[in-house]
């Protein structure tokens, strides 16, 4: 009798654990910190081709590690300066739409500089960052949903520029219908309802979100 009771309790416990362990599929946030890569600590290494990591492709700059005179971030970053072949703006393009985008921008100049982060949907964020020696850095977040490209640049164009990005975070749109179910569609911030999300996935993105 006692053994049967113990076996029954074990079965109930296992069943509860299974129920608790099966949660709804929700949108996962991706963060790119470039730590799997390494580069020089000083500009102007030869210009590099676009860098693709997952669904994101970075262009305009180069990978750098433990950058000289950048105390705000001594890890690996992606940066640009007025070197041959470098661009005055860093561009991030996505192979599928994203939402909840944010990026850390680091000022590499010895004076306070204003930077603007803009999406292809028209959203922009502008902030002034203090000099590099004062650890000028901040996180820029865009509220847009459905972003396919982002640019980071000086707010006022100049023949001289020196800045970096790190910790690029975003939520990519769903690729499976499971991500839409049990309220998962709400986490993307762009779908009208579950059916809208499922339709987007089923048509490979041809049926755009109606939210």
C-alpha positions, -999 to 999 in steps of 0.1 A, spaced: 0 0 0 28 24 10 47 16 -22 16 22 -43 11 56 -26 47 66 -32 45 56 -68 12 76 -72 28 107 -56 58 104 -79 35 102 -110 16 133 -99 48 152 -92 62 143 -126 29 153 -143 30 187 -126 66 193 -136 56 185 -172 28 210 -171 49 237 -155 77 231 -179 56 235 -210 52 273 -214 40 293 -243 64 300 -272 72 337 -270 95 360 -289 131 357 -279 153 387 -277 186 384 -296 217 404 -283 248 407 -304 279 417 -284 306 407 -309 325 388 -283 331 358 -305 352 381 -327 384 401 -323 401 429 -341 428 457 -337 427 482 -309 434 512 -332 419 526 -364 426 525 -395 429 488 -404 419 479 -440 381 484 -445 361 452 -440 332 438 -460 298 437 -444 296 414 -414 266 391 -410 257 377 -376 224 358 -376 197 379 -392 217 411 -389 243 425 -413 266 453 -402 283 476 -427 303 508 -426 328 499 -399 352 472 -386 355 449 -356 378 462 -329 389 449 -295 401 467 -264 400 500 -283 426 525 -272 411 555 -254 377 539 -251 374 533 -213 336 528 -216 340 495 -233 372 474 -235 355 444 -250 349 438 -287 329 464 -305 320 475 -341 332 510 -350 340 535 -377 362 566 -381 373 588 -410 396 562 -424 399 551 -460 370 529 -470 351 535 -437 316 551 -438 303 580 -416 274 559 -406 270 523 -394 242 505 -411 225 474 -397 202 455 -421 179 426 -411 170 396 -432 136 396 -416 117 424 -397 125 430 -361 111 450 -332 122 461 -297 155 473 -312 182 489 -290 220 495 -294 247 509 -272 265 538 -289 300 549 -277 316 582 -285 352 579 -297 358 617 -299 375 639 -273 345 662 -272 307 659 -266 290 647 -298 253 642 -307 244 609 -323 212 598 -340 199 563 -344 172 560 -371 151 531 -386 138 527 -421 103 532 -406 111 568 -397 117 563 -359 147 583 -346 165 588 -312 191 615 -307 214 618 -277 245 637 -268 274 617 -255 302 631 -235 339 627 -246 355 593 -248 378 599 -218 346 605 -198 332 572 -209 306 587 -232 281 560 -240 244 554 -239 217 529 -251 194 541 -279 161 523 -282 136 524 -311 99 517 -305 92 507 -341 79 473 -350 89 458 -384 123 474 -387 145 461 -416 174 486 -413 189 510 -388 216 536 -392 238 551 -365 256 584 -372 267 618 -360 236 640 -358 255 667 -376 276 654 -405 313 661 -403 345 652 -421 357 637 -389 339 609 -370 348 583 -344 322 561 -327 313 525 -319 284 502 -312 279 472 -289 251 451 -274 227 453 -303 194 438 -292 162 431 -311 133 407 -314 130 390 -348 96 384 -363 83 348 -359 92 319 -382 69 292 -367 32 293 -359 40 280 -324 56 314 -316 22 329 -323 1 307 -300 -9 311 -263 -5 349 -264 29 347 -281 17 370 -309 14 398 -284 51 398 -275 61 409 -310 42 441 -306 29 443 -342 2 417 -347 -35 424 -343 -43 389 -330 -31 353 -331 -45 347 -366 -27 377 -379 6 363 -366 -1 328 -380 -10 343 -414 23 362 -414 43 329 -408 22 308 -432 27 332 -461 64 337 -454 58 373 -445 38 381 -476 7 389 -454 21 418 -434 10 424 -398 -23 443 -395 -18 454 -358 
